[in-house]
């Protein structure tokens, strides 16, 4: 008579096999290839798993197969709700496919990003989603040489042939600028920095296109030095200190955090927002939705970007390598007008869907 295995710790696959009266190979097939096992046999194995409280050792299975049912996601920063939304969308999509999502934030540090990619490789993830602000070609090519496909999120690669999901950042800059022009603004202050960052560069292209379409409208470039709030604070102080004849009569921040910092400094200097200067953001950061002056901005569809990136990654995993065709998914954007450009009454009318005069109300 075969003795059942001893229980000196958590139940193992050996205990499951003994309880169900099947071989280890059969238990393995039930867990990994259920289509190979008769329904009655699979039912016995699942009953044994439930009775014993057995949990498969995912790390061991990953070592055996070279892969795990997990996906890595590296984002630039979790301070912006765009990336938090992206995370949520990716996580829900991965869970629907029975994949886990491992998350890391580089905080805009290329070296930290490289370290995170290396760590995720060591966990044997099936693939990686990379929400970066820069090309990261060398890091991505190294990761892919190690057998891990990479999908870019919120960035369209120009030097690497890879799948990507992006929002139309040029349109984001265009519609935000057009909105300010429709409010009666003729000197558009564009508060930005780090033009080498693709989203910044493309939003600026949209700003320039909108201005070119409206004779008599001019651009006032305001270099914030960086895209973090301190840059917006400095920009706001400089704008407030300009002579009225040279000061922008409308301001667009390339990020919402920059725009919110500008709003704070303008109001501190006694300049009313939006009566004197309407201000808009451009990336729909939830931090800017509340406060004393809720910020007009542009939707980024972060959750949809995350979900679509998971779809692209899993499709690449399933396709034969010599048949996979990399593609870029571009999501549209919409303006979300709020009090920073419409005023309280105008914003309330916009929420109700009530038509209003698009020109700025003069005090």
Secondary structure, DSSP 4 states (H G I P E B T S, - for coil): -PPPPP-SSS--HHHHHHHHT--HHHHHHHHH-GGGS-HHHHHHHHHHHHHHT----HHHHHHHHS--SEEEEEES-SSSHHHHHHHHHHHHHHHHTT-EEEEEE-TT-HHHHHHHHHHHHHTT-SEEEEE-SS--HHHHHHHHHTT-EEEEES---SSS---EEEE-HHHHHHHHHHHHHHTT--EEEEEE--TTSHHHHHHHHHHHHHHHTSTT-EEEEEE-SSSSHHHHHHHHHHHHTS-TTTS-SEEEESSHHHHHHHHHHHHHTT--TTTT-EEE-SS--GGGSSSSSPPBEE---HHHHHHHHHHHHHHHHHS-TTT----EEEE---EE--HHHHHHHHHHHHHHT-----SPPP-
